[in-house]
Amino acid sequence: MSNHSDSKVLLTQRALHDLAEIEDYSIEKWNQRVADEYLDAIEEALNQIKAHPELLQVDPEFHQSLHIYRVRKHLLVCDFLKNSTVVLTVISAVMDIPERLMELQPTFHREVEILQEQLQRVSNQSE
């Protein structure tokens, strides 16, 4: 990923669902302001990842192809696809992370395949 200006950050349906759950939980536990602040922090992290994908860390405890970025008490679990970073899921750092990733892993591969197909269609249309 040498040309960062062309890089994108894509979110899977799982990641979008996770963000909605984080927002709902934050509103229920605290209030809308806290939820907005938390989501703003995640958005800032996504911007950082877009500008500097090298900030993503591999944690051998998880999986070699998964890259992690911590945002407060959550982890953005990512992978790379062409010139894009794909956020696969957003999980709480306090849960049993390897167990949770094993539960989600079959879905990750299919969602990345779907994103690849969509990107290929867009790329073909723009040529």
C-alpha positions as CSV (number, residue, x, y, z in Angstrom):
1,M,0.0,0.0,0.0
2,S,2.5,2.5,-1.1
3,N,0.2,5.1,-2.5
4,H,-1.9,6.2,0.5
5,S,-3.8,8.9,-1.4
6,D,-5.6,6.2,-3.4
7,S,-6.3,4.0,-0.4
8,K,-9.8,3.5,0.9
9,V,-11.4,2.2,4.0
10,L,-14.3,-0.1,3.5
11,L,-16.6,-1.5,6.2
12,T,-18.3,-4.9,5.9
13,Q,-22.0,-5.3,6.8
14,R,-20.7,-6.9,10.1
15,A,-18.7,-3.8,10.9
16,L,-21.6,-1.5,10.2
17,H,-23.8,-3.7,12.4
18,D,-21.2,-3.6,15.2
19,L,-21.1,0.2,15.0
20,A,-24.9,0.4,15.3
21,E,-24.7,-1.9,18.4
22,I,-22.0,0.3,19.9
23,E,-24.2,3.4,19.4
24,D,-27.3,1.7,20.8
25,Y,-25.4,0.4,23.9
26,S,-23.8,3.8,24.5
27,I,-27.1,5.6,24.3
28,E,-28.7,3.1,26.6
29,K,-25.9,3.1,29.1
30,W,-25.0,6.8,29.0
31,N,-26.6,9.2,26.5
32,Q,-26.5,10.4,22.9
33,R,-23.6,12.7,23.5
34,V,-21.4,9.9,24.8
35,A,-22.4,7.7,21.8
36,D,-21.6,10.5,19.4
37,E,-18.2,11.1,21.0
38,Y,-17.4,7.4,20.8
39,L,-18.5,7.1,17.1
40,D,-16.4,10.3,16.4
41,A,-13.4,8.6,17.9
42,I,-14.0,5.6,15.6
43,E,-14.4,7.8,12.6
44,E,-11.1,9.6,13.4
45,A,-9.5,6.2,13.7
46,L,-10.8,5.2,10.3
47,N,-9.3,8.4,8.9
48,Q,-6.0,7.6,10.5
49,I,-6.1,4.1,9.0
50,K,-6.9,5.5,5.6
51,A,-4.0,7.9,5.7
52,H,-1.6,5.5,7.4
53,P,-2.6,1.9,7.0
54,E,0.8,0.9,8.4
55,L,-0.6,1.8,11.8
56,L,-2.5,-1.5,11.8
57,Q,-0.9,-4.1,13.9
58,V,-0.8,-7.9,13.5
59,D,-1.4,-9.8,16.7
60,P,-0.1,-13.3,16.4
61,E,-2.7,-14.3,19.1
62,F,-5.4,-13.7,16.5
63,H,-4.6,-14.5,12.9
64,Q,-1.7,-13.5,10.7
65,S,-3.9,-11.9,8.0
66,L,-5.9,-9.8,10.5
67,H,-4.7,-6.4,11.5
68,I,-5.9,-4.6,14.6
69,Y,-6.3,-1.0,15.5
70,R,-7.5,0.0,19.0
71,V,-10.0,2.7,19.6
72,R,-10.8,3.3,23.3
73,K,-12.3,0.0,24.4
74,H,-12.8,-1.5,21.0
75,L,-10.7,-3.1,18.3
76,L,-11.1,-2.5,14.6
77,V,-10.3,-5.9,13.0
78,C,-9.1,-5.3,9.4
79,D,-7.7,-6.9,6.4
80,F,-6.3,-5.5,3.1
81,L,-7.9,-5.8,-0.3
82,K,-6.2,-4.3,-3.3
83,N,-5.6,-0.6,-2.3
84,S,-8.2,-0.7,0.4
85,T,-8.4,-1.5,4.1
86,V,-11.4,-3.5,5.0
87,V,-12.8,-3.2,8.5
88,L,-14.2,-6.7,9.1
89,T,-15.6,-6.2,12.6
90,V,-15.4,-3.9,15.6
91,I,-15.2,-5.9,18.8
92,S,-14.9,-5.1,22.5
93,A,-11.3,-5.4,23.7
94,V,-12.6,-7.0,26.9
95,M,-14.2,-10.0,25.3
96,D,-12.5,-13.3,24.5
97,I,-11.2,-11.9,21.2
98,P,-9.8,-15.1,19.6
99,E,-13.0,-17.0,20.4
100,R,-15.1,-14.2,18.9
101,L,-13.0,-14.1,15.8
102,M,-13.4,-17.8,15.3
103,E,-17.2,-17.4,15.5
104,L,-17.1,-14.7,12.8
105,Q,-14.3,-16.0,10.6
106,P,-16.4,-17.9,8.0
107,T,-18.4,-14.7,7.4
108,F,-15.3,-12.6,7.1
109,H,-14.1,-14.5,4.0
110,R,-17.5,-14.3,2.2
111,E,-17.9,-10.5,3.0
112,V,-14.4,-9.8,1.6
113,E,-15.2,-11.8,-1.5
114,I,-18.4,-9.8,-1.9
115,L,-16.4,-6.6,-1.6
116,Q,-13.9,-7.8,-4.1
117,E,-16.7,-8.5,-6.6
118,Q,-18.2,-5.1,-6.0
119,L,-14.9,-3.3,-6.4
120,Q,-14.2,-5.3,-9.6
121,R,-17.6,-4.3,-11.1
122,V,-16.9,-0.6,-10.2
123,S,-13.4,-0.8,-11.6
124,N,-14.7,-2.4,-14.9
125,Q,-17.4,0.3,-15.2
126,S,-14.9,3.1,-14.8
127,E,-12.6,1.7,-17.5
